[in-house]
Amino acid sequence: MTDAATPTILQTRAAASAARRAGKQLASLDAQARTALLNELAAALEDPERTAAILAANAQDMAAAKQAQAAGELSPALVARLGLDSTKLAALADGLRTLAAMPELLGAVCLRRELDDELVLERVSCPLGVLGIVFEARPDAVPQITGLALKSGNAVLLKGGSEARGTNRALVELIHAVLRERGVDPACVGHLEDRAAFAALLDCHEDVDLIIARGSGPFVQRVMDSTKIPVLGHAEGLCHLYVHADAEPERAAAIAVDAKASYPAACNAIETLLWHAEASAAALASLHALATAGVELRGDPASCELASAAGLALTPATEADWAAEYSDMILAIRQVPSLTDALVHIERFGSRHTEAIVCTDLAIGERFIAEVDAACVFINASTRFADGYRFGLGAEVGISTGKLHARGPVGVEGLLTYRWLLRGRGQIASEYGPGKRPFTHRDLPG
């Protein structure tokens, strides 16, 4: 980025600098104060007077989104993500209270070791600092991410999807009001309203410690290529459900419908169902249930033949379907000769997000777990469980498919790092070593 300081660049740099200052104040609060913040925010989200502006802004965003949908510019699944009502706000409040009640991780002593008499080393958890987070047009992510930031003592700069801009703005205004009421600088939760501001943020490497990018693989890669700041990517969720030969039909059907139709736009929804050649009863039960739920099914020749014999019509799948993240009520269906073939397919087309198997023989399930390389791997459970709230993390800033620092749903623990603290009485390193004073290296109670 050039140094032609446009108003957007200057404003973004100022927001990042202010966030760093405010983040230090937030991190210095004790656990009781940060817990109170979370509970106050939860109460505010359940207060009809305080949320009226949020719901009004959401109604405007929804109206514009529905016009865009009618023009073919937005998918129904994306429009569904935008909606907020009192029920969703209550669920968000419940998540914040769950987060508030969780054990305190910030400032925890993870290791305490005596190196010598009166020379004690501690490893203590601390915030990452300032987080820049770009996420899809899903306004409920604003209080979820903010809650995690408050719990972990991190400042955060939020850039949501443009379709939810008005709702996001109203949510941040409510958050700022709660922070002011508790005497906390509201700059610890910043809001970037357009792409230009987020692009400017990528150049703020002196003030921003981590970028969390939620979106497609190509988008995450563009972010990584555009900044010196470390990037934690929440990319594609091309998830599979494999139905093994001994799968119970009713169980397979229930899991398949939940994993696809309960929220098809979610990154933990399945995009492909694989079925063993000897699992025709379970596969057929799943196809019937999915079709009844309104899912468009695209099958390989064996799947089309199975469905046709039962009076179901499947659209023939193409090679592109196995690599598609539909984020919609569409599912690819493929027969595989064996578990080994299912594993090969998942290795080739999966995004290392979440994979699941339906089986009766738990030894088969354990082999699946052992051989699938993904952040989340489940036996006889819907992929939709891959979620920070459902995992008991309170919420998540994203689901990381990488292997460094954090993997899977990223909650409070994934937003912390640690420092090494050494307290002595004047010792010097050159006093220790072979033929000199020995280290005791004795672990102490925390």
C-alpha positions in Angstrom: 0.0 0.0 0.0 1.3 3.4 -0.8 1.5 6.2 1.7 -1.0 8.4 -0.1 -2.9 8.9 3.1 -6.6 8.9 2.1 -9.2 9.6 4.8 -10.0 5.8 4.9 -6.4 4.9 5.4 -6.0 7.5 8.1 -9.2 6.5 9.9 -8.3 2.9 9.8 -4.8 3.5 11.2 -6.3 5.6 13.9 -8.8 2.9 14.7 -6.1 0.3 14.9 -4.0 2.5 17.2 -6.9 3.2 19.4 -7.8 -0.5 19.6 -4.3 -1.3 20.8 -4.5 1.3 23.6 -8.0 0.2 24.6 -7.0 -3.5 24.4 -4.4 -2.9 27.1 -7.1 -1.5 29.4 -9.3 -4.5 28.6 -6.6 -7.0 29.3 -5.8 -5.3 32.6 -9.4 -5.9 33.9 -9.8 -8.7 36.4 -11.9 -11.7 35.6 -14.9 -10.4 37.6 -15.0 -7.1 35.6 -14.8 -9.0 32.2 -17.5 -11.4 33.4 -19.7 -8.5 34.3 -19.2 -7.0 30.8 -20.4 -10.2 29.2 -23.4 -10.5 31.4 -24.3 -6.8 30.8 -24.1 -7.4 27.1 -26.3 -10.5 27.3 -28.9 -8.5 29.3 -28.8 -5.7 26.7 -29.5 -8.1 23.8 -32.6 -9.3 25.6 -33.9 -5.8 26.4 -36.6 -4.8 23.7 -35.9 -1.1 24.2 -32.2 -1.5 23.5 -32.6 -3.9 20.6 -35.3 -2.0 18.7 -32.7 -0.2 16.6 -31.0 -3.5 15.8 -34.1 -5.1 14.6 -35.1 -2.1 12.6 -31.7 -2.0 10.9 -32.0 -5.7 10.2 -35.4 -5.3 8.6 -33.9 -2.7 6.2 -30.9 -5.0 5.4 -33.3 -7.9 4.9 -35.5 -5.9 2.5 -32.5 -4.9 0.4 -31.2 -8.5 0.4 -34.6 -9.9 -0.7 -34.6 -7.4 -3.6 -31.1 -8.6 -4.5 -32.3 -12.2 -4.2 -35.2 -11.5 -6.6 -32.7 -10.1 -9.0 -30.6 -13.2 -8.8 -27.7 -11.4 -7.0 -27.9 -13.3 -3.7 -28.7 -16.9 -2.8 -31.7 -17.8 -0.5 -29.2 -19.3 1.9 -27.2 -16.1 2.2 -30.4 -14.1 2.8 -31.4 -16.6 5.5 -28.2 -15.9 7.3 -29.0 -12.2 7.6 -32.1 -12.5 9.6 -32.2 -11.5 13.3 -35.2 -11.6 15.6 -35.8 -11.8 19.3 -35.3 -15.5 19.4 -31.9 -15.3 17.8 -30.9 -12.4 20.1 -31.9 -14.5 23.1 -29.8 -17.4 21.8 -26.9 -14.9 21.5 -27.4 -13.7 25.0 -27.4 -17.3 26.2 -24.1 -17.9 24.5 -22.6 -14.8 26.2 -23.7 -16.0 29.6 -22.2 -19.4 28.9 -19.0 -17.7 28.0 -19.1 -15.6 31.1 -19.5 -18.7 33.3 -16.6 -20.5 31.7 -13.3 -21.0 33.7 -10.9 -18.1 33.5 -8.1 -18.8 31.0 -6.5 -15.4 30.8 -3.6 -15.0 33.2 -3.6 -18.7 34.0 -0.3 -20.2 35.1 0.2 -23.1 32.7 3.6 -24.1 34.1 5.6 -23.2 37.2 9.2 -24.4 37.4 12.0 -23.8 39.8 15.3 -23.4 38.0 17.2 -22.9 41.2 16.6 -21.6 44.7 14.6 -18.4 44.4 14.8 -18.5 40.6 11.2 -19.4 39.5 9.9 -19.6 35.9 6.2 -19.3 35.0 4.4 -19.6 31.7 1.3 -17.4 31.8 -1.4 -17.1 29.3 -2.0 -13.6 27.8 -4.0 -12.0 25.0 -2.8 -12.0 21.4 -3.5 -8.2 21.3 -5.5 -6.7 18.5 -7.5 -8.9 16.2 -8.8 -7.9 12.7 -11.7 -10.2 11.7 -13.4 -10.3 8.4 -16.5 -12.5 8.2 -19.5 -13.2 6.0 -22.8 -11.4 6.0 -24.0 -13.0 9.3 -24.7 -10.3 11.9 -25.0 -12.8 14.8 -21.2 -13.1 14.5 -20.7 -9.6 15.9 -21.8 -10.3 19.5 -20.3 -13.8 19.3 -16.8 -12.6 18.3 -17.1 -9.6 20.6 -17.9 -11.9 23.5 -14.8 -14.0 22.8 -12.7 -10.9 22.6 -13.9 -9.6 25.9 -13.4 -12.9 27.6 -9.8 -13.3 26.2 -8.8 -9.6 26.8 -8.3 -8.9 23.1 -9.3 -5.8 21.2 -11.1 -6.5 17.9 -11.7 -4.7 14.6 -14.7 -6.2 12.9 -15.5 -6.2 9.1 -18.7 -8.0 8.3 -20.4 -8.6 5.0 -21.8 -5.5 3.3 -25.3 -7.0 3.2 -25.5 -6.8 7.0 -23.8 -3.4 7.3 -26.8 -1.6 9.0 -27.4 -4.4 11.4 -23.7 -4.7 12.3 -23.5 -1.0 12.9 -26.4 -1.1 15.3 -25.0 -4.1 17.1 -21.6 -2.3 17.6 -23.4 0.8 18.8 -25.1 -1.3 21.5 -21.8 -2.9 22.4 -20.1 0.5 22.7 -22.9 1.7 25.0 -22.4 -1.3 27.3 -18.7 -0.7 27.4 -19.1 2.9 28.2 -21.5 2.1 31.0 -18.8 -0.2 32.5 -16.1 2.4 32.1 -14.3 0.6 29.3 -12.9 2.4 26.2 -15.3 1.3 23.4 -12.3 1.5 20.9 -11.5 -2.1 22.0 -14.4 -3.1 19.6 -14.0 -1.4 16.3 -16.2 -1.6 13.2 -14.9 -1.4 9.6 -17.7 -0.7 7.2 -16.2 -1.2 3.8 -13.6 -3.1 1.8 -11.3 -0.1 1.6 -11.1 0.1 5.4 -10.3 -3.6 5.7 -7.6 -3.3 2.9 -6.1 -0.5 4.9 -6.2 -2.6 8.1 -3.9 -5.2 6.4 -1.2 -2.6 6.3 -1.4 -1.9 10.1 1.1 -4.5 11.1 2.4 -2.4 13.9 -0.9 -2.4 15.8 -2.7 -5.5 14.6 -1.4 -8.9 15.9 -3.7 -11.3 14.0 -6.1 -11.3 11.0 -8.8 -13.9 11.1 -10.3 -14.3 7.6 -13.6 -16.1 7.1 -14.5 -16.9 3.5 -13.6 -18.9 0.5 -10.2 -20.4 0.0 -9.2 -17.9 -2.7 -10.3 -15.0 -0.5 -8.3 -16.2 2.5 -5.3 -16.7 0.2 -5.7 -13.1 -1.1 -5.7 -11.8 2.4 -2.6 -13.8 3.2 -0.8 -12.5 0.2 -1.8 -8.9 1.0 -0.4 -8.5 4.5 2.6 -8.9 6.8 0.2 -9.7 9.7 -0.2 -13.4 10.5 -3.5 -14.8 9.1 -5.7 -17.5 10.6 -7.9 -18.7 7.8 -11.5 -20.0 8.1 -11.9 -21.2 4.6 -14.1 -23.8 2.8 -16.2 -26.3 4.6 -16.5 -29.1 2.0 -17.7 -31.7 4.5 -18.7 -35.3 3.9 -20.9 -37.9 5.5 -19.9 -41.5 4.8 -22.6 -44.2 5.3 -20.9 -47.5 5.9 -22.2 -51.0 4.9 -23.6 -51.7 8.4 -25.2 -48.3 9.0 -28.7 -48.3 10.4 -31.1 -46.7 7.8 -33.0 -44.5 10.3 -29.9 -43.2 12.0 -28.2 -42.5 8.7 -31.3 -40.6 7.4 -31.6 -38.5 10.5 -27.9 -37.5 10.5 -27.9 -36.8 6.8 -30.9 -34.4 7.0 -29.6 -32.6 10.0 -26.1 -32.3 8.5 -27.4 -30.8 5.3 -30.9 -29.3 5.7 -30.8 -27.8 9.2 -28.6 -24.9 8.0 -27.2 -25.5 4.4 -25.3 -22.2 4.3 -23.2 -23.1 7.4 -19.6 -24.2 6.8 -20.2 -27.4 8.8 -23.1 -28.6 6.5 -22.3 -31.6 4.4 -21.8 -31.1 0.6 -21.3 -34.8 -0.3 -22.8 -38.0 0.9 -20.8 -41.2 0.3 -22.4 -44.6 0.7 -20.9 -48.1 0.7 -22.0 -50.4 -2.1 -23.6 -52.7 0.5 -25.4 -49.8 2.3 -28.3 -49.4 -0.2 -31.0 -49.5 2.5 -29.4 -46.8 4.5 -28.5 -44.8 1.4 -32.1 -45.0 0.1 -33.5 -44.0 3.5 -31.2 -41.0 3.5 -32.1 -40.0 -0.1 -35.9 -40.2 0.7 -35.4 -38.1 3.8 -33.2 -35.5 2.1 -35.6 -35.2 -0.9 -38.6 -34.8 1.5 -36.6 -32.0 3.3 -36.3 -30.2 -0.1 -32.7 -31.0 -0.9 -31.7 -31.2 -4.6 -29.8 -34.4 -5.1 -27.0 -34.9 -7.6 -25.8 -38.5 -8.0 -23.3 -40.7 -9.7 -24.7 -43.5 -11.9 -25.0 -46.0 -9.0 -26.9 -43.5 -6.9 -29.2 -42.4 -9.7 -30.0 -46.1 -10.4 -30.7 -46.8 -6.7 -33.0 -43.7 -6.5 -34.8 -44.4 -9.8 -35.7 -47.9 -8.7 -37.4 -46.3 -5.7 -39.2 -43.6 -7.7 -36.8 -40.8 -6.9 -35.2 -38.7 -9.6 -31.6 -37.5 -9.1 -29.8 -35.1 -11.3 -26.7 -36.7 -12.8 -23.6 -35.4 -11.0 -20.5 -34.1 -12.8 -16.9 -34.2 -11.7 -17.3 -30.6 -10.5 -19.9 -31.6 -8.0 -17.4 -33.5 -5.9 -15.4 -30.3 -5.4 -18.4 -28.0 -4.8 -19.2 -26.2 -1.6 -22.8 -25.4 -2.4 -23.8 -23.6 0.8 -27.3 -24.3 -0.4 -30.0 -27.1 -0.4 -27.9 -29.2 -2.9 -26.1 -32.4 -2.1 -23.8 -34.6 -4.2 -24.3 -38.4 -3.7 -21.7 -41.0 -4.6 -21.4 -44.8 -4.1 -18.0 -46.1 -3.0 -16.9 -49.8 -3.0 -15.3 -49.6 0.4 -14.2 -47.6 3.4 -10.8 -47.2 1.8 -12.4 -45.6 -1.3 -14.4 -43.3 0.9 -11.1 -42.2 2.6 -9.5 -41.6 -0.8 -12.4 -39.5 -1.9 -12.3 -37.4 1.3 -8.6 -36.9 1.0 -8.9 -35.7 -2.5 -11.9 -33.4 -2.2 -12.3 -32.6 1.5 -11.3 -29.2 3.0 -10.0 -30.7 6.3 -13.0 -29.1 8.1 -15.4 -31.7 9.4 -16.0 -35.3 8.3 -18.4 -37.9 9.7 -19.2 -41.6 9.4 -22.4 -43.6 10.2 -21.6 -47.2 11.2 -22.5 -49.9 13.7 -19.0 -51.4 14.0 -17.2 -48.9 16.2 -13.8 -50.4 15.1 -14.7 -49.1 11.6 -15.5 -45.7 13.1 -12.2 -45.6 14.9 -10.3 -46.4 11.7 -12.2 -43.5 10.1 -11.1 -41.2 12.9 -7.5 -42.4 12.7 -7.2 -42.0 8.9 -9.2 -38.8 8.1 -7.1 -35.6 8.2 -9.6 -33.0 9.4 -10.0 -30.6 12.2 -13.2 -32.4 13.3 -14.0 -36.1 12.8 -17.2 -37.6 14.1 -18.7 -41.1 14.5 -22.5 -41.4 14.3 -23.1 -37.6 14.8 -24.0 -34.7 12.5 -21.3 -32.5 11.2 -23.3 -29.6 12.5 -21.9 -30.2 15.9 -18.6 -28.6 14.7 -19.4 -25.3 16.3 -17.9 -23.3 19.2 -21.2 -23.0 21.0 -22.0 -26.7 20.7 -18.5 -27.6 21.8 -19.0 -25.6 25.0 -16.6 -22.9 23.9 -19.3 -20.2 24.3 -18.8 -19.2 20.6 -16.1 -19.1 18.0 -14.3 -16.6 15.8 -14.1 -19.2 13.1 -13.2 -22.8 12.4 -9.5 -23.1 11.5 -8.6 -25.9 9.0 -4.9 -25.2 9.5 -2.7 -26.9 12.0 -0.7 -24.1 13.5 -1.7 -22.3 16.8 -5.4 -23.3 16.6 -7.5 -25.9 14.8 -11.2 -26.5 14.6 -13.6 -24.1 16.3 -11.5 -21.2 17.7 -12.7 -20.1 21.1 -11.0 -18.3 24.0 -8.0 -20.7 24.2 -7.3 -20.1 20.5 -7.1 -16.3 21.1 -4.5 -16.6 23.8 -0.8 -16.9 23.7 1.6 -17.0 26.6 4.6 -15.2 28.2 7.5 -16.7 30.1 8.0 -14.8 33.4 11.2 -15.4 35.5 11.6 -14.1 39.0 15.1 -14.3 40.6 17.4 -12.6 43.1 20.2 -11.5 40.9 21.3 -14.8 39.3 23.3 -14.6 36.1 23.2 -17.3 33.3 27.0 -17.7 33.2 26.9 -19.2 36.7 25.2 -22.3 35.4 26.3 -25.2 33.2 28.8 -28.2 33.1 31.2 -27.9 36.0 29.2 -25.0 37.5 26.1 -24.6 39.5 23.4 -27.1 38.4 19.8 -26.3 37.6 17.2 -27.9 39.8 14.4 -27.9 37.1 11.8 -28.8 39.6 8.1 -28.4 38.7 6.1 -26.6 41.3 2.4 -26.5 42.0 0.6 -23.9 40.0 
